[in-house]
Amino acid sequence: MCFSAGASFAAAGVLAVTGLATLRHVREPRALLFAAVPLLFAVHQFTEGFVWLGLTGHIGPVALGHVTFLFMLYAQGVLPLLMPLAVLLMEPPGRRRTAIVALTALGALVFAWMTTGLIAFESQCFVEQHSIAYRNPMTSRFWVSVLYILATCGALVLSTHRVVRWYGVLNVVGLTIAHIIKAYAFASVWCFYAATLSVVIYWQFASSNIDVANPNGVSPILRPFLLPWLRLKRAAGARKGEPTA
């Protein structure tokens, strides 16, 4: 497995297209944050492309420091809060929601710890065996990693939505393999895997499998509240009596 600036930029391009395609299928505001995950990962991979450029001498050290901070902020700080919050917004009342609320609070604490560490201490990054290794004295601790994984993947696995649970399980499998094979570059490798895996989210929305009001059911065909201009042709077809999707 080999990573490079080209691989990161290519992944960013594919994810950006996938992210926009996903947003066109969002029919409920509460599902918007989860649907935005592919697009956010596109920006994240685009950022790591510039990290590669900095490590290979194509951009200066100041720019490298900035993009390294941005990559680590999303990978280590934002994700453990973003994922449980996105799941929480779609979760119906019940015991699962209560547990996800607790995991969201845990994610907020991890976010605060990670962000403090990234601001207070200088981070380092370097290429090791074709992957980027990121190091920070405050964020690179075992117990922090455990809480990070619990917050990031726990809510996904606990979700009432079956397709969200499968996305969580696949992420747990991926991070386990990444830790075994490339523990020294875990943040980079797992984020690349999670980014490419987020294509699954497009399938979930395109198949109408994300229905906030009716978990594990197929959502009714409704006009999307976001990016309706992406469906102008279908809207015209509907006026002529053709089915829409």
N, C-alpha and C positions, 0 to 999 in steps of 0.2 A: 504494500500500500504506500503510495507516494503522494505527498501533498506539495503544492506550490502556489505561487501567486495566481497563475493561470487557472488552477483547479478552484481556488477560492472565488475568483471573479466569474468563472463559468457557473459555479454553483449559485452565486448571487444572482446571476441573470436568470437562470431557470427558476429559482425560488421567487424572484420578483414577478415573473409572469404567472407562476402558480398562485402567488399571494393575491394578485389582482383578480385572477379567475375565481379564487375562493371567496373574496369579498362580494363578488357579484351574486353569490348564492345566499348571502346572509339575509334572513327575513325577520330576525328578532334582535333588537338592540343588545339584549343580554348575552347574545352569542358573538358579538362583534370582537371582543378581546381575544377569544379563542381562535376565531377565524383569522385574526391579524397575525398569528404566530408565524406562518410561512413568510410573510412580508418582513416581519421584524428579523427573522433569521437571514433573510436576504441582505439586509443592511449589515448584519453582524458578519456575515461571510465577506461582504465587500470590504469591511474594515480590516479583516484579517489579511485580505489581499494586499493592503497597504503595509501591514506588519511585515509580510514577506518582502515587499519592496524595500523596506527599511533595513531588514536584516541582510539583504543582498547588495546594499549600498546604492540603491536607486533613488532614495529620498534621505534627507538629512536626519541626524539624531534627535533633533527637537520634534520633528514631525513623527518620527518613530515612537518617541515617548508618549505623544498624544494619542496615536492610534492604538498603542499597546494599552493605555489606560482605558480607552473606550471599549476595546475588545473585552478586557478583563471585567470592566464594570458590568457589562451585559451578561457575560458568561457566569461570573461569580456572584454578582449583586442582584441584578434584575431578575434573572430566571427563577430563583427560589421564591420570589414574591409574585412574579407574573403568572406562573403556571397554576398555583393554588387559587389565586384570585380569579383567573379566567374560568376555572372549573366551578368555583363558588358561585359566580354570577349565573351559571346555567343550572345549578343544583336545586331541586325542589326541597321543600321543608322535610325534615326527618333526621334520623340519627346520623346518616352519612353527611348531611349538611353541617351538623354540629361538629363532627370530626374534621371536616374540611375547613370550617372556621378556625379551629385550633391550629391546623396546619398552615393556614394563611397568616395567622399571628406569628407562628414560628418562622415562616418565610420572611416576615417583616423584620424580625430580630436578626435573621441571617443577613438580610439586605443591609441593615444598619451596621452589623459587624464587618461585613466585607467592604462596604463603602468606606468605613472609617479606616480600615487597614490599607485600602488602595490610596487614600488621601494622605494618611500619616506616614506611610513607608514607601520607599521607592521600589517599584516592581522591575523585574528583569525578565527578558525573554531571549531565547537562543534556539538555534536549530540543532536537533539531535535526531539522527536516523530519519531524515526526511520529514520530520514533524517539528512543530514549534512547542517548546517547553516554556511555561510561564511560572514565575516564582514570586511570592510575596511573603515576608516573614510572618504576617498576621493572618493571612487567609489560607496559607498552606499548612493547615493543621488537621490531624486525623479527625478529631471530634467535630470540628467545623464541617468537614466533608460529610460526616454521617448525618448531621442535621440538614445539610444542604440537599443531600439525596432524599431524605425523608420528606422535606418540604416540597422539593421539585417534582418528585415522582409519586409521593404518597397520595396526594389529592387526585391525581389522574387514575390511580389504581382503585381508589375508593368511589369514584364517580358512579352515579346511577346509570349514566349513559354507557351502554355496552361498548360502543365504538371508542369512547374516550378511555375506557379501562384498557382496551386492547392497545391503544396508543401508549398508555403508561407502561404496560407489560413489555412492549417492544423496546421502550426506552430503557427499562431496567435491564433487559437482556443486553442491549447495546452498551450501556455504561459498564456492565460487568465484564464483557469481553474487552472493552477498551482499557479497563483497569488492569486486566490480566496481561494483555498483549503490549500495551503502551502506557503504563502507569506514569512514566516520566513526562508524557505529553498528554495527560488525561483531558485537560480542559479543551485543548484544540481538537483532539480526535473525537471526543464525545460530542462536542458542539457541532462538528461537521456531520457526524452521524445523525444527531437529533435534527439538524437542519434538513438533510435529505429525507429523513423520515417524516418530516412535517408535510410532505406531499400527500401523505395519508389523510391529512386534515381536509385537503381539497376534495378527495373522494367522499369523505363523510358529508360535506355540505352539498356537493354536486348530486349525491344520491338521496338528498333530503333526509339523512339519518340523524341530524341534529335538530331535535324538536324540544324546546325548553318546556313547553306545556305537557308534552306527552313523551317522556323518556323511553327510548328503545322502540318508538313507533316511527312511522314515516310521516314527516311534516306535510301539511296540505300545501298545495301550490298557491302561493301568495306572491304578490308583487314585492320584490326586494326593496328594503327601505334605503339601501346604500348603493351608490353607483348605478342607478336605474338606466343611465344612458348606455351602459354596456348591453342593455337588452332591448334596444330600440327596434331591432329587426323582429324580435320575438313578439314585442308588443304590437307591431304592425300585423304580424301573423294572427295574433289573438283577435284583432278587430275583424279579420276576415273569416273568423270561425275556426282557425287552426289551434291545436292544443299548445300550451306553453309548459315549460319545465323549469 
